């Protein structure tokens, strides 16, 4: 029976960590170790964790260094060949490890495996749109052509071969945004990925300190290094990079970091791979109008949420 090392990075998630841990302990597949990496929490997260009494739980304390540092610490402390990750704000359905174990047995050439996720919203659980047909399972061909619709691999759904993680130098601790995509890219460029089109992970949109809700400096964002992945040999990769740059540059373009993001945007413009809508958004002559529209959009989004 497959043994897993499950890593939960923990930083100030006192209202969520109990749910995450309980979802692991409730798995139908029982062979695992659970490594909780306390990344210098200053709230009551540790007190919540201490209430769980299970021999499979290993608590590792460290100074705050960010989620990548915490995940790398967990990888170093792990004792099994297969590493699963779960963010402290998310949780698994009881069959998650069972489905991952099934994929490992039936598609042994992969190095990164995943099921799909549901989003927890005000209106209940919502299925994430993706381009995989219902009941799909197997190796993912041309991953980057799918990735523009949805990244598919998620930090709370993946299971990754430990040796492969070490070979790509694990998570980049210099990044605070897109550090997971950085790992997926390096793995999927070099190894096979496997997907089962079945949701077993719940992604909670309402956690207090989701990284997606904050803005970092460009040098801490995957934008700063994504062009280094370009290759004409990998189908759809360059097109996905173009899309990623255009989509993620907007916030910086309409901020004091505009001068830092423009050179990155120009790598797409110079390839002449930019559609009319993006030309409009990043058109110098329309900057003032688009800045106003962007601020209005952000204000309305804040009110609605």
N, C-alpha and C positions, 0 to 999 in steps of 0.2 A: 504494500500500500504506500502511495506517495507521501513523503514527508515534506512539509513546507516550513519556511521561516517567514513569518508575517511581521512587517515593520510598520509601526504607527509612530510618526513624528508628532510630538506633543508640545505645543506652546500656547498656554492660556486658553484652553478649551474646556473649562470646568463644566459648562452646560451641555457638552456634546460627547466627551470622552467615554462616559459610562455606556452610552448607546453603542458607540463603535466597538468597545471591548466586548460588550455582551453579544453583539452580532457575530464576533469571531468565536466566542466560546459556545455559541449555539449552532455552529456549523455541523452538518450531517457527517462531513469528513473530519475525523477527530485527530489525525496525526499531524501535529504542527507544534511549533513554538511561537509564542507571541512576544516580540521584542518591542517594548514601549520606550522610546527615546525621549526623555524629558529634556527639552531644549531650553533650560533655564526659565521655566514657567514661574510667574510671580503671583498667580491667582491660586485657587484651591484645587487645581488639576491633580496634583500629587495626592492630596487627601482623598479625592474620588477614586483614583486608581488603587490606593492602598486597601480599599474595601473588598477588592477582588482577591480571593484566595484560590489560586489554581497553580499547580506545579509547572504548567506550560508557560506561565507568564514570567518574563525576564525584564526587569526595569533597569534602564541605563540612564544615569544622570550626567549632564554635560552643561557647560556654559552656553548661553545663547549664541548661535552661529548661523541660524537660518535653516530652512527646511532641507536644503541640499546637504548641508553638514550633518543634520540629524539623520537623514536617510543613509548617508555614507557610514556614519557611526553604527547604525543598525546592520548594514551589510557586513561590516567588519566583525560584528558580534555574532553574526548568524552561523549556524552549524549545518545547514542543509543546502542541497544543490539548487533548490528552487526558491526564489524570493518573491513574496507577494507584498504589495504596498496597500495601505489603507490610511487615508487622511482622517484625522481625529474628528472632523465634522461630518464625515460620511459613514455609511454602514452597509453591510452586506445582507442579502437574503440568505436563508439557511443553506441553500444549495450552491453557493458560489464556489467553494473549494472543490466540491464534487464535480461541478462542470469543468473547472480548470483541470482537475485530475483526468477527466475523460479526454480532454483535448491533448494532454501530454501523452496519454497512452496511444491515441489514434493518429496523431500527427507529430511523430517524434523528431522530425528534422527542424522544428522551430526553436527559436531562442527567446521569443517574446510572445506571450499568449494573453488573450483577453476575451471577456464577455462584454456586453454592452451595459449602459447605465440608464437609469431613469432620473429625472430631475424632480426634486421636491419643491413645489411652488405653493402659492397661496390657494391655488385651485386644486391641489392634490398632486399626484405623480404624473409627470409628462414624459412621453417617449421622445428621445432625441432623434431628429431626422438623420438618416444615413442612407447611403446608396447600396447597402447590401440587401439582397432579397430575403424575405422571411425564411426562417429555418436554414439560412446559410451557415455552414461551418467548414473550416479548412484553411489552407494557406492563402494569404492575401497577396494576390498578384497586383502589381502596379499600385501600391499603397498610396503614393503621392497624388494619383489622379482621384482617389477617394477623399483625400485629406482636406480638400477645399470645401467639401460639404460638412465634414465633421472629422475631428482628429482621430476618432475611433478609440485609440488607446488612451486610457485615462489613468491618472496616478492612483486611483482607488480600485482599478479593475485589472491591472496588469500583473502577470506572473513572469518573471525573467530569470534566465539561467545565471547563476552567480558568477561563473567563470566568464561569461560574456560581458557582464557588468564590469568586472575588474579589467577586462581587456580594453574597454572603452574609457577607462578611468572614472567610472561611476558618474555621479552627478557633479556638474560644474558649480563649485561653491561661490564663484564670482557672480552668478546669475540669481536674481530673485523673481524674475518673470520669464516664463518659457523654459525653465530648467528641465522640466519633464519632457517637453518636445525635443529639446537638445539630445536627450538620451534616446528617445524613440527614433530620431533621425539617424543617429550613429548606429543603432542596432539594425534598423531596417535597410540601411545602405549596405550593411555587411552580412546580415543574416535574414532568415525567413521569419515572418510573423504569422500568427494563427488567430483567427477570430471565430467565435460562435455568436450568431445573431440572436442572442437571448439575454435579456437584462437580468442581472443578478446583483447590481450595485445601485445604491441610492445616493445621488449627489445632492447635498443640501445647499440650496442657493442662499440660505438665510443665516449662515454662520457669521459671527461678528467680525472676524479678521481674515476673510478670504483675501489672498494676494490679488485676485482678479479685480477687487474693489479699489485697490490702491494704485498709485503711479510711482514708478521708480525712475531714476536717471537712466538715460539710454544705455550707458555702459553696463547697467545691471539687467538689461533686457536682451532677449535672444536676438532682437533686431541688430544688435551690435556685432554679431558674428555669423548671422544666418547666410550671408553671401559666401562664406567659406565652404558651405556645403554644395555649391553649384557643381553640376556635372552633366555633360551631354550624354553620358552613358546610361543614366538612370531615368527611365520613362516617367515623365510628369514632374520630376523634381524641380527643375528650373521654373516651371509654370507655378508650382505651389509656392516657391520662394517669392516670386513676383506678387502673388496674391497675399501672402503673409505680410510682406513689406507694406503694401498699399493699405491693407486693413488695419495694421497695428501702428502705422505712422501718424494717423489722423490726430490723436491726442497731442503728440509732440509737435506736429506741424502748427497747431494753433496754441502754442505755449512759448515760453521763453527758450525752449530747446529747439526752436525751428531751425536755427543754423546748423545744429548737429544732425538733424534727421534728413535735411534736404539732400546731402550727398548720397544717403542710402536710397532715397526715392529716385534719384537720378540714375541709379544702376538699373532700375526698371524702365524708366523713360528712354534711356539710351538703347535698350533692347527693343524699343518700339512695341512693347507688349502691354500696352495700357489702354483700357476701354474708355469710351466717351465719358462715363460717369466719373472715373478717376481723373481724367484730364480736367474735368470741370472742378473737382474738389481741390486739386493741387495746381490750379491755374493762378499765376501771380496776379493777373489783372483782376481776378475775382476774389482776391484774398479777404478783403474787408467784409464783403457780403457773406462769404462762406464762414468766416469767423463768427459773425453774428448768428448765422443759422446753427452753427455748432454749439455755441453757448446756449441758444434757445432750446436746442435738443437736449442738452445736458440738464438744463433747469427743469424741463418737462419730465424727463426721465426720473429725476430725483423726487419730484412731487408725486408721480405715479407710484414709485416703489415705496 
